Amino acid sequence: MALFRLPSSGPAALAPRGNGLLCAHRRCRTSCNGLTCAIQPRLPDALGADLAVGRSDALRAFAAAWRRYSEDIAADRSYPFLIFRELDGAMVGGITLANVRRGIVQAGTIGYWVGQPHAHRGYMTAALRVLLPTLFGELNLHRVEAACIPTNAPSIRVLEKCGFSREGLARRYLCINGVWQDHLLFGLLHEDFRG
């Protein structure tokens, strides 16, 4: 699947991650002080590196991460997207479709984050609503899954607004900041999607 830019409908536009986004990505990810970062898994090595301008090792690691993203897209393993505000083009967050399974499953798992200054403004709900038709259409998924910490009310609201059903609790499901944490499991089936 080629890199593409999805049409938007609302305050947020989506675009797959690309090599020219280092500074914007760094600003947005490092703005998530407090709660947002406290409920996310640690970033992969290259993305968690000190990405200060001029640090050639961090820049090389970041470029390598983008290459891995491109390889994952080409191999149909995962599809990472960044979210941009239409008003001014500011990056506000990201959504990744990961763990894509084909064959008799046709499913994938989404994870998402939003920079703290952009939280609680509807960007994630709008972006997910823009992305879901592509996941069920072009990527031909039967099922999209998501998980969040039970105390993460904003994430639960995003998923419920987008039509996901709560399916259960997975004990000690993901390691968040070094601690295995329980997560609520959500799913959305193609036939239940109202796009």
N, C-alpha and C positions, 0 to 999 in steps of 0.2 A: 504494500500500500504506500503510495507516495505521500510526502508531507503535504498538508493542505491547511487552509484557513477556513473554518466553519463560518457560515453566515450567522449573524447574531440577531436576537430579537429581545431587546431590553437593554439594561445598563452595562452588560458585560459581553465581551467578544472572546472567543477561544482561538488559540493558535497552538499547534504543536511546538514543543520547545526547539530552539535552534541555537547555533553557535554564537550569534550576535547578542545574546541576552544576558551575558554575565553580570554586568553592573545592575541592571534592573532586577534580576533574580536575587542578587546579593542584598540589595536594599530591601526588597519585599520580605525575604526570608529572615533577615536579621531584625526586622521590625516586629516580629512576633514574640515580643517579650511576654512573660507571665503566662496566663492560662493557655494561650494558643500553643506555645512550645511545650508546655507541661503535659499536654495530652497527645503529643505526636511521637512516633518512633524517631530515634536519632536519624539524622540525614546520612546517606551513604558517604563514605570517606571523602570523596572529591567535593561533594556539595557542602559538607560540614567544615571544610578547610577554611582557613583565614583567607578570604578572597580579596584582600586589600589590593588596590591597583599597584602594579609593579612587582607583585609576588609571582615570579614566573613559574614556580613549582605549583602554586595554587591554580594559576591559569591553565597550565598543562593538564592538571588533574581535572579541572572543570571541562576542558575540551574533550578529554577522554570520556568523561561521564556523558557528554552529548553524543559522542560516537557510539557509546553503548546503547543510548536511547534509540539512535537510528538503527542499530543492529536489531534491537528488540522489536522495533516497528516492522522492519523487513522480515523478521522471523515470526511475526504475528504473536509475540509473547506479551508485549505491553505497549501502551500508547499514552505517553505523558503529554499533557496540555497545560499551557499557562493561560491565565485569565487576565484580560486587559479591560480597563474601564473605557467605554466608547467616548466619553466626554473629552478625555485628554490623553488617552493611550497609556495611562499608568498601569503597571502590573499590580494586580490585587491578590492573586493567589494561583493555585493550580489544582488540577484533577489528573489522576493517573488511573487508567484502566490497566490492571496488572493481572498476572496469573490467568491469562487467557487460555481456556481449555476448549479444544475442538472435539471432533468425533461425536459421540453420543451425548456429550454434555453441552457444548456451545454456550459457555458462560465465562464471565470475567468478574474481577473484583475491583471496585473503585475505592480510591482513597483521595482525600482532598485536604487542602489547607488554605487559609486566607491570612494575609498580613494583618496584624492587630489594628492598624489605623482604618482598615476597610471592613472590619468585622461588624456584624449586625446591620448591614445595609442592603441585604438581599442579593449581593453579587453571586454568592455560591448557588443559591436557588436558581437564579436566572441562568447561570452558566451550565448547571447540570441539566436544566430544561432544554437548553440549546444542544447539549451533547448527546442526550439520550436517543433522539431519532437516528443519529449516526451509529450509535452502538447497536441498536436494534435493526437498522437498515443496512448501511454499507458494510458494517462488520458482522452482520447476520447473527447476533447473539440471541439465544433463547432466554437467557437469564443474566441479570446484573446483580451483583451482591455488594454489600457494604457492611462495615462494622464500626461501632463507636463505643467509647466508655459510657456506662450507664448514667453518669453525672453530666455528660456533655449535652445539655438540653438544646443548644443551638444546632448541633449536628443532627440530633434526632428530629428537630423541626424541619431542617432542610430535606432529609430523607422522606419524611411523611408528606411534606408539601409536594414532593416530586412523585408520589404514588408508591413508594416502597412500603412493604409490609414487615412488621416486626415478626421475626421467626424464632427467636430464642436467645439464650444467653450462652456464650462460650466462656468457660472458666479459664482464667490465666491464658488468654488467647494471644495477646501481643505483648512484647516487652517494650514498655514506655519508660524512658529515662532509667533503665536498669532494673525495672520492677515488672514482673509478669502481671498483667491486669486483665480482669474480666471485660468482655465486650458484648454489647447487644448485637445480634445478627439481623440484617435486613436483606430482603430480596425483592426484585421487581421482574416479573415475567413479561415477555414480549406481548402476550395476549392481554395482559392487564394494563399495558402502557397506553395512556391516553395522550398521544403526541400531537 
